[in-house]
Amino acid sequence: MMPNVDPRQLKKMMQRMGMSVEEIENVEEVVIKTPDREYIFRDAEVTVMNVKGQKTYQISGKPEIVEKASEEDAKLVAEKTGKSIEEAKKALEEANGDIAQAIINLSS
């Protein structure tokens, strides 16, 4: 924030500029999905800034990053182990995308 500024004064200034900031209470989990991985924030702090109707969300916390299995990787694991594509995808997710580990896990 700005040094030597009273938080109440800062809040009033923000309101005059059409800005408000609030925290979403009791957030249990936030998930961001991309084509090749998921970012899972557990017990995250989420703040919403509203500037003249435009909302911006800020997430604070350490994410758990989960790699998604590609279709080619899943096909390879399924072919090598004789398992279904669904079983291969699950094994790849559990092995964090490691093909060799997924094959070992399904073979044992």
Backbone torsions as a table, in degrees:
resi	resn	phi	psi	omega
1	MET	NA	-168.6	-178.6
2	MET	-93.5	135.9	-178.5
3	PRO	-69.0	147.4	175.7
4	ASN	60.3	29.6	176.4
5	VAL	-117.7	127.0	178.7
6	ASP	-65.0	130.8	-179.2
7	PRO	-55.1	-35.3	178.3
8	ARG	-66.3	-41.3	177.9
9	GLN	-64.2	-40.9	179.1
10	LEU	-61.9	-42.6	179.4
11	LYS	-62.7	-42.4	178.8
12	LYS	-64.3	-40.7	178.1
13	MET	-62.3	-42.3	179.8
14	MET	-63.7	-41.1	179.1
15	GLN	-63.3	-39.8	178.6
16	ARG	-64.0	-29.6	179.1
17	MET	-88.2	2.7	179.0
18	GLY	82.4	24.9	-178.3
19	MET	-113.7	143.8	170.9
20	SER	-143.1	148.9	179.5
21	VAL	-130.7	131.3	176.4
22	GLU	-142.1	154.0	178.7
23	GLU	-101.3	138.0	174.4
24	ILE	-83.8	120.8	-175.2
25	GLU	-80.9	151.8	171.2
26	ASN	55.6	41.9	177.3
27	VAL	-71.6	127.2	-179.0
28	GLU	-93.6	-38.7	-175.9
29	GLU	-162.1	141.9	173.0
30	VAL	-127.8	130.8	-178.9
31	VAL	-122.5	127.6	173.9
32	ILE	-112.8	122.7	-177.0
33	LYS	-109.0	133.0	172.3
34	THR	-122.7	170.7	-178.3
35	PRO	-58.5	-30.6	-175.3
36	ASP	-115.2	-3.3	176.8
37	ARG	-160.8	166.1	175.4
38	GLU	-122.8	140.9	175.4
39	TYR	-109.8	115.4	-176.7
40	ILE	-111.9	115.7	177.5
41	PHE	-101.8	117.0	176.8
42	ARG	-103.1	139.2	-177.5
43	ASP	53.8	44.6	-179.1
44	ALA	-79.8	155.6	171.4
45	GLU	-100.1	125.0	-177.9
46	VAL	-120.1	126.0	178.6
47	THR	-116.7	138.3	179.1
48	VAL	-113.3	124.0	174.5
49	MET	-108.6	124.0	179.2
50	ASN	-109.5	115.1	178.6
51	VAL	-118.7	102.3	178.8
52	LYS	50.8	46.6	176.9
53	GLY	90.0	-13.4	178.5
54	GLN	-93.9	116.8	-177.5
55	LYS	-97.1	136.8	175.1
56	THR	-123.4	131.8	-179.2
57	TYR	-106.7	133.1	177.6
58	GLN	-117.3	127.7	-179.5
59	ILE	-110.2	127.5	176.7
60	SER	-117.4	131.9	179.6
61	GLY	151.3	173.4	-179.2
62	LYS	-102.3	120.8	-177.8
63	PRO	-82.8	151.8	167.1
64	GLU	-94.0	125.8	-177.3
65	ILE	-102.1	122.5	-178.8
66	VAL	-115.2	120.2	178.2
67	GLU	-76.9	136.0	175.5
68	LYS	-91.1	148.3	-179.8
69	ALA	-82.4	134.0	175.3
70	SER	-77.6	159.3	-179.6
71	GLU	-62.6	-38.8	179.9
72	GLU	-65.3	-42.7	178.7
73	ASP	-62.7	-43.3	-179.5
74	ALA	-63.6	-40.5	178.0
75	LYS	-63.2	-41.5	179.5
76	LEU	-62.9	-47.4	-179.5
77	VAL	-63.2	-42.7	179.0
78	ALA	-62.5	-42.1	179.8
79	GLU	-64.0	-43.8	-176.7
80	LYS	-72.4	-26.5	-175.3
81	THR	-107.4	-12.6	-177.0
82	GLY	75.8	15.3	-179.9
83	LYS	-97.1	172.0	179.5
84	SER	-76.5	162.9	177.5
85	ILE	-60.2	-40.4	-179.6
86	GLU	-62.7	-43.4	178.0
87	GLU	-64.5	-39.6	179.5
88	ALA	-65.0	-42.0	178.2
89	LYS	-62.2	-43.2	179.6
90	LYS	-63.4	-42.6	179.2
91	ALA	-64.2	-39.2	178.1
92	LEU	-65.3	-40.6	177.7
93	GLU	-64.2	-42.3	179.2
94	GLU	-66.0	-30.0	179.5
95	ALA	-92.6	10.4	178.7
96	ASN	56.0	40.6	175.9
97	GLY	85.1	-0.9	-179.1
98	ASP	-79.4	108.6	-175.6
99	ILE	-62.0	-47.3	-178.2
100	ALA	-61.3	-43.4	179.8
101	GLN	-65.5	-39.0	178.2
102	ALA	-62.7	-41.4	178.5
103	ILE	-64.1	-44.4	179.0
104	ILE	-61.0	-46.2	-178.1
105	ASN	-62.6	-39.4	-179.6
106	LEU	-77.0	-24.1	-178.0
107	SER	-83.5	-19.7	-177.0
108	SER	-97.4	NA	NA
